[in-house]
Amino acid sequence: MASSDFSDSDMDTDPLDEVFSEAAEHLQKIHNTLDATNLLEIYGLYKQATCGRCNTPKPGVFNIQSRSKWCAWNDLGDMSATDAKLQYIEKVKKIDINWLPKHQIADKQKSGSGWVVHSIPQRNEETDKKEEHEKNVFDYIKEGNFNELQKNLTLEVMELLDEHGMGLIHWATDRNSVEILKYLIENGVDVNFRDSEQQTALHYAASCGHMECIRVLLEANADPFIKDVDGQSSLDVADNKDVYELLKPVAST
């Protein structure tokens, strides 16, 4: 896990929660200037920081804005609240380079140097809690451990669903892990393998707007006509216009 430039003395006088609150308050003043991409990223980080892992049902197909926000939050997986707050603060600093937390202004006046928050890579608390010998192929995909995936992928596990009702290809797509997705397909994972709700990886990619995953799946002849338990195809759950336009020509042939 990467570290930030918070020192012990900084944390005593200006805790992370306080700086996070400052960032959120400042964002409210400038949110009308942000584009949709930045707004969604900020929304996802804020929800992850304050509520933890996405724990709400995916909104209906006709509620496009809510589905986009849900995907932005869900894509963060098991990122810790601390990491989400740090990334949120850094994002606000990048959006408005003139904004500084109160304690940073004080530090800068004293020392002439600014306070910096480094990016924190996504962590998976569920797999972090496990000992290495307890982890399985699903865990390796969740944490993006390509080397261990290569060592442990078998024909048998390719046909399994985990406790969440998801297969390996669903997790790779959910995590937007394009290289892992390609590797699974190249090694024989059924591109149309269905989860417990009869959704394919293409459903996942379409509903969360993972464009490169969609391209990889379509190139591997993923079937856009397959319907889930609600009778919806990948085209039906398309997250936005770009996804719809990418899928529509294939679904029309």
C-alpha positions in Angstrom: 0.0 0.0 0.0 1.3 3.4 -0.9 1.8 6.0 1.8 0.8 9.6 2.0 2.8 12.5 3.2 0.7 12.8 6.4 3.2 12.9 9.4 2.2 12.0 12.9 2.1 15.6 13.8 -0.1 16.4 10.8 -2.6 13.8 11.8 -2.7 15.1 15.4 -3.6 18.6 14.3 -5.5 17.9 11.0 -6.9 14.4 10.7 -7.7 12.9 7.3 -11.4 13.1 8.0 -11.1 16.9 8.5 -9.3 17.4 5.2 -11.7 15.1 3.4 -14.6 17.2 4.7 -12.9 20.3 3.5 -12.5 18.8 0.1 -16.1 17.8 -0.1 -17.2 21.2 1.0 -15.1 22.9 -1.6 -16.3 20.6 -4.3 -19.9 21.7 -3.6 -18.8 25.2 -4.6 -17.4 24.1 -8.0 -19.3 21.0 -9.0 -21.2 22.9 -11.7 -18.0 23.4 -13.6 -17.2 19.6 -13.8 -17.8 17.3 -16.7 -19.8 14.1 -16.3 -16.6 11.9 -16.1 -15.2 13.8 -13.2 -18.5 14.0 -11.4 -18.9 10.2 -11.6 -15.4 9.5 -10.3 -15.9 12.0 -7.4 -19.3 10.4 -6.6 -17.8 6.9 -6.5 -14.9 7.9 -4.3 -17.2 9.8 -1.9 -19.6 6.9 -1.5 -16.7 4.5 -1.0 -15.2 6.8 1.6 -18.4 7.3 3.5 -20.4 4.0 3.0 -17.8 1.4 2.0 -18.2 -1.2 -0.7 -21.3 -0.7 -3.0 -24.1 -2.4 -1.2 -27.2 -1.3 -3.2 -29.0 -3.1 -6.1 -28.2 -2.0 -9.6 -30.8 0.6 -10.8 -33.2 -0.3 -13.6 -32.2 -0.1 -17.2 -34.2 3.1 -17.8 -32.6 5.0 -15.0 -29.4 5.8 -16.9 -28.0 8.4 -14.5 -28.5 6.3 -11.4 -26.9 3.3 -13.2 -23.9 5.3 -14.1 -23.4 6.5 -10.6 -23.9 3.0 -9.3 -21.2 1.7 -11.6 -18.8 4.4 -10.6 -19.2 3.3 -7.0 -19.3 -0.4 -7.7 -16.1 -0.3 -9.8 -14.1 0.6 -6.6 -14.7 -2.8 -5.3 -13.2 -3.3 -1.8 -11.1 -0.1 -1.7 -10.7 1.0 1.9 -12.4 4.2 3.2 -8.9 5.6 3.9 -7.7 5.0 0.4 -10.9 6.5 -1.0 -10.6 9.6 1.1 -7.0 10.1 0.0 -7.9 9.7 -3.7 -10.9 12.0 -3.3 -8.7 14.7 -1.8 -6.1 14.3 -4.6 -8.9 14.4 -7.2 -10.2 17.7 -5.8 -6.7 19.1 -5.8 -6.3 18.2 -9.5 -9.6 19.7 -10.4 -8.9 23.0 -8.7 -5.1 23.4 -8.5 -5.6 26.6 -6.4 -7.4 24.8 -3.6 -5.4 23.8 -0.5 -6.6 22.3 2.8 -6.4 24.7 5.7 -3.5 22.9 7.3 -1.6 22.8 4.0 -1.9 26.6 3.7 -0.4 26.9 7.1 2.4 24.5 6.3 3.1 26.3 3.1 3.4 29.7 4.8 5.8 28.2 7.3 8.0 26.0 5.1 7.3 27.2 1.5 6.5 23.6 0.5 3.1 22.1 -0.2 1.5 19.1 1.3 0.9 16.2 -1.2 -1.4 13.2 -1.2 -0.2 10.3 -3.3 -2.5 8.1 -5.3 -3.3 4.9 -3.6 -3.9 1.8 -5.7 -7.1 -0.1 -5.3 -6.9 -2.6 -2.5 -9.1 -5.6 -1.8 -9.8 -5.9 1.9 -11.6 -9.2 1.5 -8.5 -10.8 0.0 -6.0 -8.8 2.2 -7.5 -10.5 5.2 -6.8 -14.0 3.9 -3.5 -15.8 4.3 -1.8 -16.7 1.0 -2.6 -20.4 1.3 -6.3 -19.5 1.8 -6.6 -17.6 -1.5 -8.1 -19.1 -4.7 -8.3 -18.1 -8.3 -11.2 -15.8 -7.7 -9.2 -13.9 -5.1 -6.3 -13.6 -7.5 -8.5 -12.0 -10.1 -10.1 -9.6 -7.6 -6.7 -8.4 -6.6 -5.2 -8.4 -10.1 -2.6 -11.0 -9.3 -1.8 -12.2 -12.8 1.1 -14.4 -11.9 -0.9 -16.5 -9.4 -3.8 -16.7 -11.8 -1.6 -18.2 -14.4 -0.3 -20.8 -11.9 -3.7 -21.8 -10.6 -6.1 -21.6 -13.5 -7.6 -25.0 -14.3 -10.4 -26.3 -16.6 -12.4 -27.2 -13.5 -12.4 -23.8 -12.0 -13.4 -22.2 -15.3 -16.9 -23.7 -14.8 -17.4 -22.7 -11.2 -19.4 -19.8 -9.7 -18.2 -18.4 -6.4 -20.3 -17.5 -3.3 -21.4 -14.3 -5.1 -22.8 -16.3 -8.0 -20.1 -15.0 -10.3 -17.6 -16.8 -12.6 -14.0 -15.9 -13.3 -14.9 -14.0 -16.4 -17.5 -12.0 -14.6 -15.0 -10.9 -11.9 -12.4 -10.0 -14.6 -15.0 -7.8 -16.3 -16.3 -6.4 -13.1 -12.8 -5.3 -12.2 -12.2 -4.0 -15.7 -9.1 -6.2 -15.9 -8.7 -6.3 -19.7 -5.5 -8.3 -19.7 -6.9 -10.9 -17.3 -10.1 -11.1 -19.4 -8.0 -11.7 -22.5 -6.0 -14.4 -20.8 -9.1 -16.2 -19.6 -10.6 -16.2 -23.1 -7.4 -17.4 -24.6 -7.2 -20.3 -22.2 -10.7 -21.6 -22.8 -13.1 -19.8 -20.5 -16.5 -19.7 -22.1 -17.1 -16.1 -23.3 -20.8 -16.6 -22.8 -20.6 -18.2 -19.4 -23.5 -17.2 -17.2 -23.7 -16.1 -13.6 -26.4 -17.1 -11.1 -28.7 -14.5 -12.7 -28.0 -15.7 -16.2 -25.9 -12.7 -17.0 -22.8 -13.0 -19.2 -19.6 -10.9 -18.9 -21.0 -8.8 -21.8 -23.9 -7.8 -19.5 -21.3 -6.7 -16.9 -19.2 -4.7 -19.3 -22.2 -3.1 -20.9 -23.9 -2.1 -17.7 -20.7 -0.6 -16.2 -19.5 1.1 -19.4 -16.2 -0.9 -19.6 -15.6 -0.2 -23.3 -12.3 -2.1 -23.8 -13.8 -5.2 -22.1 -16.8 -4.9 -24.5 -14.5 -4.9 -27.5 -12.5 -7.9 -26.2 -15.7 -9.8 -25.6 -17.2 -9.0 -29.0 -14.0 -10.0 -30.8 -14.3 -13.3 -29.0 -17.8 -13.7 -30.3 -19.7 -12.9 -27.2 -23.5 -13.2 -27.8 -25.3 -9.8 -27.3 -28.7 -11.6 -27.6 -28.4 -13.7 -24.4 -31.0 -12.5 -21.8 -30.8 -12.7 -18.1 -33.4 -13.7 -15.6 -35.1 -10.3 -16.1 -35.3 -10.8 -19.8 -32.6 -8.2 -20.6 -29.8 -8.5 -23.1 -26.5 -6.7 -23.0 -27.9 -4.0 -25.2 -30.8 -3.5 -22.8 -28.5 -2.8 -19.9 -26.1 -0.5 -21.9 -24.7 2.1 -19.5 -24.6 5.0 -21.9 -24.9 6.0 -25.5 -21.3 5.0 -26.4 -21.9 1.5 -25.1 -25.2 1.3 -27.0 -23.6 2.5 -30.2 -20.9 -0.1 -29.8 -23.3 -3.0 -29.3 -26.1 -2.0 -31.6 -24.4 -2.9 -34.9 -23.5 -6.3 -33.6 -27.0 -6.9 -32.2 -28.5 -5.9 -35.5 -26.6 -8.5 -37.6 
